């Protein structure tokens, strides 16, 4: 009996050695067989392309593959597999010369790896080729010292479910060096994410250089070592572009602007009210642009004009969240304006401010983006092309698309990755407003399309974005707070919640692939936190609640 058991075990291990690797995120269509081929040193070659972006991507993935010896944790007992052939070159073919990177960019690709000989990767754009190169790199595994591709011949046809798949990163409450941002962009590319929403300034600091108002950075950065120059920004934009990732800047106005008052106090309201800041702001320090003063609107418009030129993406985020009416209702300039202008109120002043800054964005030939309060909590009606970032609750998504606006889904209940560490106010030993911690399973289980049944309204759900606010995060915690939980969102945004048959993927079904992805990212220099004990990763199906 023992001999029989051993034979069965060996046979099962042999079957596993021929099983295909399953990429993260999962492809739209993945057909595979049962042959294993050697892939000792695959060469990647571009066919008929003069694209510097493609050349850069090929060089990058050639270096990744040359260094990587990824051994899936569940295969740790496997011996060197028998192979039926050898992989030749990967031939990359891009159909167009376009390098435009925006929400309409085609990221689809097809990948064919035969049971021996050359593989082919075809895409309509260089960015689709980048996504295919990532998939190709994940199909390679090193088993007992032998690099192989399992499951050949295989055919993949792949495309994203959502055009906008992002991370919102706050670099104002705590600072992150350029190296952190670049490493985050690397990790995003490994998960086929394509938007870094850079929440670059907030009430606490102004780290970015301004040519128009140089004092903003001088007076607003935490230190000379915690600044972003124009050169830094351009470098980050190019680094992202080389990975198919857009950089969308956010300059949050008119709220969250205390730091502006360190340079221009005369255009501000309710600056750092203490104690009792909670009457005037969502968190300290309080301070908002004074919407009764033309100089405040002029300041905001000049910011749009300057930074819409520095940041090359066609989307510009204006913030617009958490404005506090008490701040203005008690401001003497606001009260004087309202008393001397018939029918004027705080709400009409706010709507006029929004009109001016959104018009400024349009004048720069940009698309506006704002938090949902601009649409739901004011008298202002944003232009219909405005992207609405929905965060307050999950029902904000169907409410947004029902009004005919495009939604970027960022519900705090599922996608706020900073939550779960308790309150940060030092005299309150309690939970934060958005506790508890959002596990990777909670992130994965959120469905952006839930509660939207109309097909036309479903099309208006164009993106999903996790957020890392930085009250309790900085360079030390960045990777572990983001990864692999952001990867969980990335698969839903790329692969949808359902497969081609309509089956809803469960966390139990995908956990082994996410284990693989987490270990792969760690090997590539990303400090992603573990999902489970290593024993669970090595023994699939043995760490389930009965």
NORWODA-V489174 format. One record per run of one state. SS is the DSSP state (a for helix, b for strand, c for the rest). FROM is the first residue (numbers start at 0). LEN is the number of residues. If there is no record, write none. Layout:
[[SS	FROM	LEN] [SS	FROM	LEN]]
//
This chain:
[[c	0	1] [a	1	17] [c	18	10] [b	28	3] [c	31	3] [b	34	4] [c	38	4] [b	42	5] [c	47	4] [a	51	16] [c	67	5] [a	72	3] [c	75	9] [b	84	10] [c	94	14] [b	108	5] [c	113	3] [b	116	7] [c	123	2] [a	125	14] [b	139	4] [c	143	2] [b	145	7] [c	152	1] [b	153	5] [c	158	5] [b	163	7] [c	170	7] [a	177	13] [c	190	4] [b	194	5] [c	199	1] [b	200	1] [c	201	4] [b	205	1] [c	206	1] [b	207	1] [c	208	6] [a	214	6] [c	220	7] [b	227	1] [c	228	1] [a	229	12] [c	241	4] [b	245	5] [c	250	7] [a	257	5] [c	262	2] [a	264	3] [b	267	2] [c	269	7] [a	276	3] [c	279	8] [b	287	2] [c	289	4] [a	293	17] [c	310	4] [b	314	3] [c	317	7] [a	324	5] [c	329	2] [a	331	9] [c	340	5] [a	345	18] [c	363	3] [b	366	5] [c	371	1] [a	372	4] [c	376	10] [b	386	4] [c	390	4] [a	394	8] [c	402	3] [b	405	4] [c	409	2] [a	411	4] [b	415	1] [c	416	23] [a	439	6] [c	445	9] [a	454	4] [c	458	2] [b	460	8] [c	468	9] [a	477	5] [c	482	2] [a	484	11] [c	495	2] [b	497	1] [c	498	5] [b	503	1] [c	504	2] [a	506	17] [c	523	10] [a	533	5] [c	538	8]]
//
